[in-house]
Amino acid sequence: MKSPYTLVFDLDGTLVDTAPDLITALNHVLDREGLPPVPMASARNMIGAGARKLIERGLEAEGRTVSVADMDRMTADFIAYYADHIAVESRPFEGLLDALDLFAAQGHRLAVCTNKLEWLSKRLLDQLDLSRRFAAICGADTFGVQKPDPTIFRETVARAGGEVKASIMVGDAGTDVGVARRAGVPVIGVSFGYTDVPIAELKPDRLIHHMRDLPAAADSLMTA
């Protein structure tokens, strides 16, 4: 049996398809500002850099900018609405639970490292009955830095009880590839998430198109 590894997962677009609930919350905020909704298909790739950035991108789509005070108000409105509707349609990606079961059976540690706020991340994972599977769930506010700053990755691994030299990042976007490169660890990219730059173009060490392929991809990196 291989020595235990720590598999560190991004959340939105990697573990869970959160786009429906995030975009509903975005459109709730836009509607209150008298703006038209952003279509689901185009808004998916706006996700991944936190609530504030999502709202900024939604406004940019309408050619709008707002003051810092208005942005603060809209972000607070977004978070309040989203927190109350966080798992209406959000679901784990197909094949995820089987992959997590296999990793756990093999003795590997599992952790979440996301640019979502920690309390929102935990609320989402609690409602989907996923929190218990992870030794650490760390967000944008946990350590005061966000991906791709490698500090958030290193501290997440430490909180999970693992070692950086025996860890792998799994994510869907540039921030995930970036944090892995800066932390000096391999990264598995998933092609079904949310990113304005196709993950393949960012050249992750492995690329998967379905969660069923994650265990083999991780195993090949551990073996290498």
C-alpha positions as CSV (number, residue, x, y, z in Angstrom):
1,M,0.0,0.0,0.0
2,K,1.2,3.5,-0.9
3,S,2.1,6.0,1.9
4,P,-0.9,8.2,2.6
5,Y,-1.3,11.3,0.5
6,T,-3.4,14.4,1.1
7,L,-5.8,15.2,-1.8
8,V,-6.8,18.8,-1.7
9,F,-9.9,19.8,-3.6
10,D,-11.3,23.0,-4.9
11,L,-15.0,23.2,-4.2
12,D,-17.1,25.1,-6.8
13,G,-16.8,23.3,-10.2
14,T,-14.6,20.5,-8.8
15,L,-16.4,18.8,-5.9
16,V,-19.8,20.3,-6.4
17,D,-21.8,21.7,-9.3
18,T,-22.8,24.9,-7.5
19,A,-23.4,27.0,-10.6
20,P,-27.2,26.9,-10.5
21,D,-27.4,28.3,-7.0
22,L,-24.6,30.8,-7.4
23,I,-26.1,32.2,-10.6
24,T,-29.6,32.4,-9.1
25,A,-28.1,34.4,-6.2
26,L,-26.2,36.7,-8.7
27,N,-29.4,37.2,-10.7
28,H,-31.3,38.0,-7.5
29,V,-28.8,40.8,-6.9
30,L,-28.9,42.1,-10.5
31,D,-32.7,42.1,-10.4
32,R,-32.7,44.3,-7.3
33,E,-30.5,46.7,-9.2
34,G,-32.9,46.8,-12.1
35,L,-30.6,44.8,-14.4
36,P,-31.5,41.7,-16.6
37,P,-30.4,38.3,-15.5
38,V,-27.2,36.7,-16.8
39,P,-27.8,33.4,-18.7
40,M,-26.7,30.3,-16.9
41,A,-24.5,29.1,-19.8
42,S,-22.4,32.3,-20.0
43,A,-22.4,32.9,-16.2
44,R,-20.8,29.5,-15.4
45,N,-17.4,30.7,-16.4
46,M,-17.7,33.8,-14.1
47,I,-17.6,31.6,-11.0
48,G,-14.4,30.8,-9.1
49,A,-12.9,34.0,-7.7
50,G,-15.4,34.7,-4.9
51,A,-18.7,36.5,-4.6
52,R,-17.5,40.0,-5.2
53,K,-15.7,39.0,-8.4
54,L,-18.8,37.2,-9.6
55,I,-20.9,40.3,-9.1
56,E,-18.3,42.4,-10.8
57,R,-18.3,40.1,-13.8
58,G,-22.1,40.1,-13.9
59,L,-22.1,43.9,-13.9
60,E,-19.4,44.0,-16.6
61,A,-21.6,41.8,-18.8
62,E,-24.1,44.7,-18.7
63,G,-21.4,47.3,-19.2
64,R,-22.0,48.6,-15.6
65,T,-19.6,49.6,-12.8
66,V,-20.6,50.7,-9.3
67,S,-19.0,52.5,-6.4
68,V,-17.2,50.6,-3.7
69,A,-20.0,51.2,-1.3
70,D,-22.6,49.8,-3.7
71,M,-20.4,46.8,-4.4
72,D,-20.1,46.2,-0.6
73,R,-23.9,46.4,-0.3
74,M,-24.5,44.1,-3.3
75,T,-21.9,41.5,-2.0
76,A,-23.6,41.4,1.4
77,D,-27.0,41.0,-0.3
78,F,-25.6,38.2,-2.4
79,I,-24.1,36.3,0.5
80,A,-27.2,36.6,2.6
81,Y,-29.4,35.3,-0.2
82,Y,-27.0,32.6,-1.2
83,A,-26.5,31.3,2.3
84,D,-30.3,30.7,2.5
85,H,-30.4,29.0,-0.9
86,I,-27.0,27.3,-0.9
87,A,-28.0,23.7,-1.8
88,V,-31.3,24.1,-3.6
89,E,-29.8,22.7,-6.9
90,S,-26.1,22.2,-6.1
91,R,-25.0,18.6,-6.2
92,P,-21.7,16.6,-6.1
93,F,-20.4,15.8,-9.5
94,E,-21.2,12.3,-10.8
95,G,-18.6,9.7,-9.6
96,L,-17.3,11.9,-6.7
97,L,-18.6,9.9,-3.8
98,D,-17.1,6.6,-5.1
99,A,-13.8,8.3,-5.6
100,L,-13.8,9.8,-2.1
101,D,-14.8,6.4,-0.7
102,L,-11.8,4.7,-2.5
103,F,-9.3,7.3,-1.2
104,A,-10.6,7.0,2.3
105,A,-10.4,3.2,2.1
106,Q,-6.8,3.6,1.0
107,G,-6.0,5.8,4.0
108,H,-5.5,9.0,2.2
109,R,-6.4,12.4,3.7
110,L,-9.0,14.6,2.0
111,A,-9.2,18.4,2.3
112,V,-11.0,21.4,0.7
113,C,-9.1,24.5,-0.3
114,T,-11.4,27.1,-1.8
115,N,-11.8,30.8,-2.5
116,K,-15.3,30.5,-1.1
117,L,-15.8,31.8,2.4
118,E,-15.1,29.1,5.0
119,W,-18.5,29.2,6.7
120,L,-20.4,29.1,3.3
121,S,-18.2,26.2,2.2
122,K,-19.0,24.3,5.4
123,R,-22.7,25.1,5.2
124,L,-22.8,23.8,1.6
125,L,-20.9,20.6,2.4
126,D,-23.0,20.1,5.6
127,Q,-26.2,20.3,3.6
128,L,-24.8,17.8,1.1
129,D,-23.6,15.5,3.9
130,L,-20.0,15.8,2.6
131,S,-18.2,17.7,5.5
132,R,-17.5,14.5,7.4
133,R,-15.4,13.2,4.6
134,F,-12.8,16.0,4.9
135,A,-10.1,16.5,7.5
136,A,-9.9,20.2,6.7
137,I,-12.2,22.7,5.0
138,C,-10.5,26.0,4.4
139,G,-11.7,29.1,2.6
140,A,-10.7,32.6,1.4
141,D,-11.0,34.0,4.9
142,T,-9.4,31.1,6.9
143,F,-5.8,32.2,6.6
144,G,-6.3,35.7,5.1
145,V,-5.1,34.7,1.7
146,Q,-6.7,33.2,-1.4
147,K,-5.5,30.9,-4.1
148,P,-3.1,31.1,-6.0
149,D,-1.2,32.2,-2.9
150,P,0.6,29.0,-1.8
151,T,0.1,29.8,1.9
152,I,-3.6,28.7,1.8
153,F,-2.6,25.4,0.3
154,R,0.2,24.7,2.7
155,E,-1.9,25.7,5.7
156,T,-4.8,23.5,4.5
157,V,-2.6,20.5,4.2
158,A,-1.2,21.2,7.7
159,R,-4.6,21.5,9.2
160,A,-5.6,18.2,7.5
161,G,-2.5,16.5,9.2
162,G,-0.7,15.9,6.0
163,E,2.6,17.0,4.4
164,V,2.9,19.2,1.4
165,K,5.5,16.9,-0.3
166,A,2.9,14.1,-0.2
167,S,-0.1,16.1,-1.5
168,I,-2.0,16.7,-4.8
169,M,-4.3,19.6,-5.8
170,V,-7.5,18.9,-7.7
171,G,-9.2,21.8,-9.3
172,D,-10.9,23.3,-12.4
173,A,-9.3,26.7,-12.9
174,G,-6.2,28.9,-13.1
175,T,-6.2,29.6,-9.4
176,D,-5.9,25.8,-8.7
177,V,-3.1,25.2,-11.2
178,G,-1.4,28.4,-9.9
179,V,-1.5,27.5,-6.2
180,A,-0.2,24.0,-7.0
181,R,2.7,25.3,-9.1
182,R,3.6,27.9,-6.3
183,A,3.4,25.2,-3.7
184,G,5.5,22.8,-5.7
185,V,2.9,20.0,-5.9
186,P,1.2,18.2,-8.8
187,V,-2.2,19.2,-9.9
188,I,-5.1,17.3,-11.5
189,G,-7.4,19.5,-13.7
190,V,-11.1,18.7,-14.2
191,S,-12.6,19.7,-17.5
192,F,-16.2,20.0,-16.3
193,G,-15.8,23.0,-14.0
194,Y,-15.9,26.8,-14.3
195,T,-13.1,28.7,-15.9
196,D,-12.7,31.5,-18.5
197,V,-9.5,29.8,-19.7
198,P,-9.9,26.1,-20.7
199,I,-8.1,24.0,-18.0
200,A,-6.3,22.0,-20.7
201,E,-4.5,25.2,-21.8
202,L,-3.1,25.6,-18.3
203,K,-1.4,22.3,-18.6
204,P,-2.2,20.5,-15.3
205,D,-0.2,17.3,-14.7
206,R,-3.2,15.2,-15.3
207,L,-6.6,16.1,-16.9
208,I,-9.8,14.3,-16.3
209,H,-13.2,14.6,-17.8
210,H,-15.2,12.6,-15.2
211,M,-14.7,11.9,-11.5
212,R,-14.6,8.2,-12.2
213,D,-11.1,8.9,-13.7
214,L,-9.8,10.7,-10.6
215,P,-8.5,7.7,-8.7
216,A,-6.3,6.5,-11.6
217,A,-5.0,10.0,-12.2
218,A,-4.1,10.4,-8.6
219,D,-2.5,6.9,-8.4
220,S,-0.3,7.7,-11.4
221,L,1.0,10.9,-9.7
222,M,1.6,9.1,-6.4
223,T,3.5,6.3,-8.2
224,A,5.5,8.8,-10.2
